[in-house]
Structure formats: C-alpha cells, structure tokens
C-alpha cells in the first residue's frame, strides 16, 4: 500500500520503521501500526489502529507523510521561500 500512496503523492520519504501490534485479542482484534518516515534529516512517527491491518497501515503512513509535509513548510527555509 505504501508504493501505491507514493505513486499518488510523490515524495522522497523513506520508510524507517514499520511495526504492527495487536491491541486486543480475538477475531475482531485491533491492529495498531507504527510508521516512521525520514526525509532530508527529518524524521516523524505516526500510529493508527483498525481491525484491518492494511487500513491501519495506510492511515499511519498518511499521517506520517502529512507530518513530514508540515515540517517542510515550517522548516528553516520556509520563511525565506514565503518572502
């Protein structure tokens, strides 16, 4: 799913960490996914939970990607670029 997102939202982020943990037990168990992305010396982590591991993975990846995008706009060069 990460490659599909990367095709839709081109970026230079590298997947540094991917962890899946079962939050609950049983057939309707919640999966909690942690994702860490790195780009140009910046690193962000995001988590998401869902009974469907693929959905949780996608949500965590998108959350981390959004955080990287915010860091880009708030980075040291953002002020110079806005001028």
Helices and strands as residue ranges (DSSP letters): H 2-8, E 14-22, E 31-39, E 42-50, H 53-74, H 78-82
